[in-house]
């Protein structure tokens, strides 16, 4: 007696229903995720699965597959109505280790079958091309309107930094708490998420610009600038640290360009406490890697 063959299972991303603010949970989450992805598109910055899941309040990043599939199918539907292609904004969500979208994204690649079979190097080239289209796409506002989704609320920097805090910035001095935590991180690179290498640390590394970063770690062909904030830091100081990380990354890359080095450079923001939810979206928008609770149970970025 012959056994009936099973029908191949439809990939979750392809089977996902379009965005619906009153639909199933993943459709509602897709409704909330779209403005985040448009924000990242305008910032020309991908976002990790774990980071967007946290911003959406999702406990398990693996559940993003249906959410992103819902977004992809919605964009296809709009593109059909408009008779023009909309770049797949969900390609901005990438795996922390492969730096590629998840397996479900293949359904929305230019050629799904070829993308699945392609080696990682070719996949990166395809994704990089799509990211360039996403960053350059001029009509994201029209897409949001078509989906009846409001844009992500802009972060008000002026209101976030009180005048008293602005006066304090650059006034000099360092608290004993900050100094002690900085030296602790320098002596324990694993608390900055740095493992599997023999790291050399330098405290208070000064760039040619005069800017000083708390700690710089070097190992073989890699250099990591680390900005640290002790538990006593308030929201205004934590916000300042996020923008310092952006500055230090640019300085690392500029120094390497002048010295004709070919190192892998990155910047990590290490907190003794936790980043407030209001600042989480700023960190994601800027693409800053954050390690929280560094003394207790640090997680590798």
C-alpha positions in Angstrom: 0.0 0.0 0.0 1.4 3.3 -1.0 1.9 6.0 1.6 0.5 9.4 0.4 3.2 11.9 0.1 3.0 15.0 2.3 2.6 18.4 0.7 5.5 20.6 1.3 4.9 23.0 4.2 4.4 26.6 3.1 7.1 28.8 4.6 5.8 30.9 7.5 6.8 34.2 5.8 5.0 33.4 2.6 1.9 32.2 4.4 1.6 35.3 6.6 -1.4 37.4 6.2 -1.0 41.1 5.4 -0.8 43.8 8.1 -3.9 44.3 10.1 -4.1 46.4 13.3 -7.1 44.3 14.5 -5.9 40.9 13.2 -3.9 38.1 14.7 -1.1 38.9 17.1 1.7 38.7 14.4 -0.4 41.0 12.1 -0.7 43.6 14.9 3.0 43.4 15.6 3.7 43.9 11.9 1.5 47.0 12.1 3.8 48.3 14.9 7.0 47.1 13.2 6.6 48.9 9.9 7.3 52.4 11.2 10.3 51.1 13.0 11.7 49.6 9.8 10.9 52.8 7.9 12.8 54.7 10.6 15.8 52.4 10.2 15.6 52.8 6.4 15.9 56.5 6.7 18.8 56.1 9.1 20.4 53.7 6.6 21.0 51.3 9.5 19.9 47.6 9.7 18.6 46.2 13.0 19.1 42.9 14.7 16.3 40.5 15.3 16.8 40.7 19.0 16.8 44.5 19.1 13.6 45.0 17.1 11.9 42.2 19.1 12.8 44.0 22.3 11.5 47.3 21.0 8.2 45.5 20.1 8.0 43.9 23.5 8.4 40.4 22.0 10.0 37.8 24.3 11.2 35.6 21.5 13.0 37.1 18.4 12.3 33.8 16.6 8.7 34.8 16.3 9.6 37.6 14.0 9.3 35.4 10.9 5.5 35.7 10.6 5.7 39.4 11.5 8.2 40.1 8.7 6.4 37.9 6.3 3.2 39.9 6.9 5.1 43.1 6.1 6.6 41.6 2.9 3.2 40.4 1.7 1.7 43.8 2.4 4.4 45.6 0.4 3.8 43.2 -2.5 0.1 43.9 -2.5 0.7 47.6 -2.5 3.3 47.3 -5.2 0.8 45.4 -7.4 -1.9 48.1 -6.9 0.6 50.8 -7.7 2.1 48.9 -10.6 5.7 49.4 -9.3 8.0 47.6 -7.0 8.6 48.5 -3.4 11.9 47.4 -1.9 11.5 44.8 0.8 12.1 46.9 3.9 12.1 43.7 6.1 15.6 43.0 4.7 16.8 45.5 7.3 16.2 42.9 10.0 19.4 40.8 10.2 20.9 38.0 12.2 23.5 39.2 14.7 26.1 36.6 13.5 25.5 36.2 9.8 24.6 39.8 9.2 21.9 38.5 6.9 18.1 38.3 7.0 16.6 35.0 8.2 15.7 32.1 6.1 12.2 33.3 5.6 13.4 36.3 3.7 14.2 34.1 0.7 10.5 34.3 -0.3 11.0 38.0 -1.0 14.4 38.0 -2.7 14.5 38.7 -6.4 14.8 35.0 -7.1 13.8 32.9 -4.1 15.2 29.6 -5.4 18.6 31.1 -6.4 18.8 33.0 -3.1 18.3 29.9 -1.0 21.0 28.0 -2.9 23.5 30.9 -3.0 26.6 30.9 -0.8 26.7 33.4 2.0 29.0 35.8 0.1 26.5 36.0 -2.8 23.6 36.4 -0.4 25.4 39.4 1.1 25.8 41.0 -2.3 22.1 40.5 -3.1 21.1 41.9 0.3 23.5 44.8 0.1 21.9 45.7 -3.3 18.5 45.6 -1.7 19.6 47.7 1.2 20.8 50.4 -1.1 17.4 50.4 -2.7 15.7 50.6 0.6 17.8 53.5 1.8 17.2 55.4 -1.4 13.5 54.7 -1.8 11.7 58.1 -1.6 8.1 57.1 -1.0 8.1 55.5 2.5 5.5 58.1 3.6 3.2 57.0 0.9 3.7 53.3 1.9 2.8 54.2 5.5 -0.3 56.0 4.4 -1.4 53.1 2.2 -1.0 50.8 5.3 -2.8 53.4 7.5 0.2 53.4 9.8 1.6 56.5 11.5 5.3 57.2 11.2 7.6 56.5 14.2 7.5 59.3 16.7 10.6 61.4 16.3 12.9 61.5 19.4 13.0 65.1 20.8 16.6 65.7 21.6 16.1 69.2 22.9 13.5 68.1 25.4 15.6 65.1 26.4 18.6 67.1 27.6 17.7 69.7 30.2 19.7 73.0 30.2 21.3 72.1 33.5 22.6 68.8 32.0 23.9 70.6 28.9 25.9 73.0 31.2 27.3 70.0 33.0 28.5 68.3 29.7 32.1 68.9 29.2 32.6 70.5 32.6 35.3 68.0 33.5 35.6 65.8 36.5 34.8 62.1 36.9 32.8 60.4 39.6 34.5 57.6 41.7 31.7 55.3 40.5 32.5 55.9 36.8 36.2 55.5 37.3 35.9 52.3 39.2 33.5 50.8 36.7 35.6 51.8 33.8 38.7 50.1 35.3 36.6 47.0 36.0 35.5 46.8 32.4 39.1 47.3 31.2 40.2 44.4 33.3 37.3 42.1 32.3 36.7 42.3 28.5 34.1 39.6 28.7 31.9 42.2 30.4 32.0 44.2 27.2 30.9 41.0 25.3 34.5 40.4 24.1 35.4 36.7 24.2 37.5 34.1 22.5 40.5 36.4 22.0 43.4 37.8 24.0 42.5 41.4 24.4 44.8 44.3 25.4 43.1 47.2 27.0 43.9 50.9 27.3 41.9 53.2 29.6 41.2 56.8 28.6 42.3 56.4 25.0 42.7 59.8 23.3 42.0 60.4 19.6 43.8 63.0 17.5 40.7 65.1 17.7 41.1 65.4 21.5 38.1 63.2 22.2 38.8 60.5 24.8 37.0 57.2 25.0 36.8 55.2 28.3 38.4 52.0 27.1 39.9 50.7 23.9 40.5 47.0 23.4 42.8 45.6 20.7 43.4 42.1 19.5 45.1 40.9 16.4 43.3 42.7 13.6 40.5 44.2 15.6 39.9 47.3 17.7 36.9 48.0 19.9 36.1 51.3 21.6 34.0 51.0 24.7 32.0 53.8 26.3 30.9 52.9 29.9 28.2 54.3 32.2 28.0 53.5 35.8 24.7 52.7 37.5 24.4 56.3 38.8 24.1 57.8 35.3 20.8 59.5 34.6 18.8 59.4 31.3 20.5 62.6 29.9 23.9 61.1 30.5 22.9 57.8 29.0 21.6 59.6 25.9 24.8 61.5 25.6 26.7 58.2 25.7 24.8 56.8 22.7 25.9 59.7 20.6 29.4 59.4 21.9 29.5 55.8 20.6 28.6 57.1 17.1 31.4 59.6 17.3 33.9 57.1 18.5 33.1 54.7 15.7 33.7 57.5 13.1 36.9 58.4 14.8 38.2 54.8 14.8 37.4 54.4 11.1 39.0 57.8 10.3 42.2 57.0 12.2 42.5 53.7 10.4 42.0 55.4 7.0 44.8 57.9 7.7 47.2 55.2 9.0 46.1 52.9 6.1 45.1 50.1 8.5 42.7 47.4 7.6 41.2 46.5 11.0 37.8 45.5 12.0 36.5 48.3 14.2 33.4 48.6 16.3 32.1 50.4 19.3 30.2 49.0 22.3 28.2 50.8 25.0 28.6 49.0 28.3 26.1 49.8 31.1 26.3 48.8 34.8 22.5 49.1 34.8 19.9 49.0 32.1 19.0 51.3 29.2 15.6 52.9 29.7 12.9 51.8 27.2 12.6 55.4 25.9 16.3 55.3 24.9 16.1 51.8 23.4 14.7 53.1 20.1 17.5 55.7 19.9 20.1 53.0 20.3 18.4 50.9 17.6 18.1 53.9 15.3 21.8 54.7 15.6 22.8 51.0 15.5 24.7 51.2 18.8 25.5 47.8 20.4 24.5 47.9 24.1 25.6 45.5 26.9 23.5 45.9 30.0 23.9 44.7 33.6 27.6 44.2 32.8 28.6 43.2 36.3 25.9 40.5 36.7 25.2 38.6 33.5 26.6 40.3 30.5 25.4 39.1 27.1 27.6 39.0 24.0 26.5 41.8 21.5 
